[in-house]
C-alpha cells in the first residue's frame, strides 16, 4: 500500500487497531527511506541502535525531537529537487526549516484537501481571511503564516482579507464580502490569536450590516498567545457563537514538520482527531506509552513526510488521549487534548545574563 | 509610572531613568568589617527561618555558606597585616543560571569593603523572590542603615545606556555571563583606573583514578556515585562547574566503570523527579550531539534518567555538553594525558583517587592553560572566595602600604 491509495478514502474510516498494519508498514517504509537518504537520520538510528527492519510495532519505531529541524537542515532529497522551503514562525528562537520536493508537496495538498472536504464540502467556498494580504516576495521560501494561508486558500475562492495594512478591520471590505456571500456557506480562516483579537475583541457589530451565521470558521496556530487569558476552546467557541452566531467552528492542531496531516477538532467530542494519515502516542518520562487520560509528551506520526525525516516526531507539547474509536461522531481513530508547551522550567545557563 | 524609577516591593529598583546614579554614595571600608560579617550572619539566620527553605537547594547552600562556621574559616584565611580597603563602587552584572549568583557576587562585594550596584537578572524565580524579601528586611534594620545607603539592587532589560553610565563611574565591573554578553558589555568603557573581572561561560570535568576506584568496597563506590550525583545533577548540569566529561585514568576496566554508572542510575532513580521539559531537553541535546559530532560512540541510555557516551578521536571538548545527566567518558592511561584535553574554558576538575602532590605536579609540569579548581568529587558546586583563578577579596580591594 502507498499513500496514494489513501488519498480518496474517508479520512476517519479506519480503526487504529485494524489499520495498524497498513499504517505501521507505511511508516516503517518511510523510516527506511529516510535512513537510506538522510545521513543525519541514519546517524541517529545507528547511535541509538535502532534496526528498523526488525521492529514489529509502531510504538517502537524511533522518533526525533521537533527542534532538530531548527538547528539542522535535514533532507532526504538532493538540493535540485527542492520546490518549497517551509519555515516556522520562530517566535521562540530559531525557525524550523522544512524542505519539500514536488511529490511531498503534492501529497500535502491532497491529504489536506481530503480532510478539509469533511468540513467544507466538495466545492470551493468564498473565503474570508482574518489577516492582512501577505506579500509574496519569495515564492520558494514560506514562513508558517504564509504557508498556512496559502495552504488553506486553495479550498476557497474570492479570497478577502479582513485586515488593512495597519492591522485594523476593513469594514468596507468586510461588508462587501458579507453582502455578496453571507446568504450561503462561506469559509473563514485565521490564526487563533488573531481570531480572538479581531472577532471576539475589536469587531464592532454596529459597523456590519450582515450576519456571520453561515460562516465556517477554521482556526489554529496555538493558544500560546492566549494562555494568560485562561481561555479554553469551549469558551472561545461560546463567545464567538454568542457574538457572531457562527456555529461551525473548528480548531486545528499540527506541526509545520507534518503540514497537511492536521488534526481537526471534532464538533461532537470537542477533541482533536487522528486521521488515516496520522497517529499519536503520549509518552511518559521514560518514553513509555501512556494510556488514555494520562498527561504526557506528545509524539506525532504522519505518512506525509518523504522529502525530510519529519514523519515521527517528539513534540514539545503536553497532551492526553481521551479515547479511541468511540467518539459519538462515529469517527474512528484516537481523539486527544493538547495542554500546550511543556512548562519551561527555569533556564539555567551562563548564557542568559538578562 | 513609566519613565520613573520604581521601587519594587522587594527593594529592587526597576530602572527607567538613569538619574538614580546621582544618589549613589560610595564609601571604601576595611575588608571583612564587623558590620558586614553580622549582616551576612543575619542573612543566614533569616534564611533558616524560611518555612520551605529545604525545597530550594541553592538557598540551603547559601544559608550554610553564610553561617558562622564558614565565615570564620573565610576570615581565618585572611589573617594578614596588610591594610586593605574596598576599591570603591562595584558594578555587578549577574547571571540567571544560578539563582543565588547575584547574592554571592554582592556578598563578596561587601566583604571586600565596597559599595555595590547589583544588576540582578530580570528572570523571576521563587528563590530570587525569597532572597530579595530577606535582603530588604535586614537592610531595613537600623544597624545596617549605612549598608542600605551604599548598596543598590537594580533591574532593567538590556539597556545599553544604563550599562554605559554605570560603567563610567564604577571602580570594578564584574560580569557573569556568556562570551557574547561579555563582549557586548566590553564596548562600554570603564575609568582608566577601574578594573574588570569576567566570569565567562565555562565547563567542568571529573577525573577518577581507576586503580584507586577499584580498591573501594561496594558501599564506598556507591558513596562516590552519590557525591558525583550532586555535582552532575544539581543545577540541571548547567552551571559552569557542572561536570560534563568524566576521565577514567588507569587500566581500563569496563565492568567497574559500568558499576559506577549503575550506582549512579540507582541514585538518580531514588532522588530525582524530572519534569517533562527536562526529559525533552535531555533527549534533544543527545540527538543534536549525535548529528553534530563525529566523536561520540557507545551511547547508553539508562532509561531517560542517565545518558552516557564515549568520546573518541578528539581532544576538543568545546562543542559537546550534557544536559540533565548526560556524561561523556574518556579513558586515559595516565594523568598527564589529560593535558591535551584541557583548554582555557575548562573551569573545575572534580577528582577522586589522586594525591594533591600528583595533581600539583601535573599542573606545573604541563604548564596547564585551564582548570582553576581541583576539588574532590562532591564539592564541584561549592562557592569559594577563589573563583575562576581570582580571589574575590584580593581582587575587589586595594592594598594601602603602610611602612
Interface residues (C-beta under 8 A of the other chain):
Chain A: X40 X43 X44 X47 X48 X64 X65 X67 X68 X71 X72 X285 X286 X287 X296 X297 X314 X316 X318 X342 X343 X344 X345 X346 X347 X348 X349 X350 X351 X352 X353 X354
Chain B: X93 X94 X95 X96 X97 X98 X99 X121 X122 X123 X125 X157 X158 X175 X176 X177 X178 X180 X181 X199 X200 X201 X202 X235 X236 X238 X239 X240 X274 X275 X276 X277 X278 X279 X280 X283 X284 X287 X288 X290 X291 X292 X296 X299 X301 X303 X304 X305
